[in-house]
Amino acid sequence: MAIENDAAPRGQEMEKREHPRHTCTGPIIYRQLGPARAGSMHDLNERGLMVTLAEQFPVGTLLDLLIFLGERSIRAEAEVVWSQNAPPEQATSYLHRLRFTSLDLQDRLSLELFIAVAFSGKGGADETVVKEVRPRP
């Protein structure tokens, strides 16, 4: 899993979100009324994440997720709030923006701790921090 600190300026602008998106790539497992499938994470924050999935889901769809965050994994329920529009014959995977709708207390604390540690800004405001984090076997 690769991690980058996106709280640094983009051009000359600072991220204005209450919960900035952090580039964080790694595996996820998702499920919606059927077998679990593998996907990949592109970024995350305390409210949700962007993922690539093998199938396209409409806005409003609820998904069960298993998200790998270094030494830990968390379970969450998330709602699709945006999905990439691409004709099925042209796409083999689809980008989705997901908003967390349910995280138990332990998983929420694990997510907040992961974000606080991984994106602590070590290296200064003008420098991107990149770390490799592997999911546990």
N, C-alpha and C positions, 0 to 999 in steps of 0.2 A: 504494500500500500504506500503510495507516495503522498506526501503532505506538503502543501505550500501555504504560506501566510498571505491571504488576500487582503488583510487589513491595511497594507501599505498602499500608498497612492497609486492610482491608475492614471497615468499621465500626470496631471497636477491635482486631480480630484481625490478626496478621501471617500471611502465607502460611507454612505449616509444611512444605511440600514441600522435599525436597533440591534439586530443580530446579523452581522456581516457573514456572507457566504465565504467558506474557506475551501480552497481546492484540496480535495482529499480523494484519491482514487483507490479503489479496492473492491473486493467481491461482496456481493449481497446475495441472499436467497429470498425470493418472493413467491407468494402464493395467493391465488384468488379462485376459490372454488375448483380445485383440481390439484394436480401434482405440483410440488415445489419445483421452481426453475431457478437457474443461476442468472444473475445480472451483474452490472458493475456500477459503482458509485463514482460520480464526478466531483461533487462538492457537497458540503453539508453545513448546517448551523443548528442552533437549538430548536428551530421550528420545523426543519425539514431537510430535504436533500434533492439533488438531481441525479437521475440514474439512467442507464441504458438497459432496456428490456427487450426480450426477443419477440414480444408481441405488443401491439398498440392497445392501450386502454383508454376509454373515454373519460373526460373530466367527470369527477364525482365518484369514480370507482374506488372502493376500499381494498387495500392490499395488506396482507400480513407480511412483515419483513423480518429477516434475521440479518443484522448489519455487523460486520466484523470490524472492530476498532482495536487494532493491536492485540494486546493480551486478552482482551475481553470481546464478547459479542453481546449485542442487545437485541431484544425483540420489541417490535413496535407495530402499531397499525397506522397506516397513512392513507390519505386521500389524494388521488390524482387531481392536481389543480391546473396542469397544462400538459399537453402531449404533442409531439412533433407530427405535423401533417405531412405524410409522404405516401404516395400510392404503394399498395402492398407489393406490386411487382418490382418496385425500385428500392425497397427497404428490407433489410434483413434484421435490423434492430431499430428501436425507437427511443428517442430521448423523452423523459418524463420529469416533471417537477412534482414532488410529493410533499405534502404537509402532514406532519405528525398529528394524529387524532387521539392516539392512546399510547402512553408509555407508563409502565409501572414506576414507582418511586425509585427503586434500585437502578433500573435502566436509565431513567432520566438523570440521576446523579452520575452514573457511569459516563453518559454522553457529555454532560457538563464538565466533568473532570477531564475527559479526553480532550475536549476542545480547549479548555483552559491550559492544559499542559502542552499539547501539540502546537497551539497557535499563540504561545505566550509572547511572541515578538522578539525572541532571542535573535540577535543579529541586527537590530535597529530598524527604524521605520522605512528606510530605503532599500532594505535587503530582503530577499525572499528566503525563507527557511524551508528547506526540503529535507524530509526524513523518510527513511524506508521503514515501514512497519509491516510485519507479516502477521496474518491471522494465525491463531493457534491451530494445531492439527485437530 
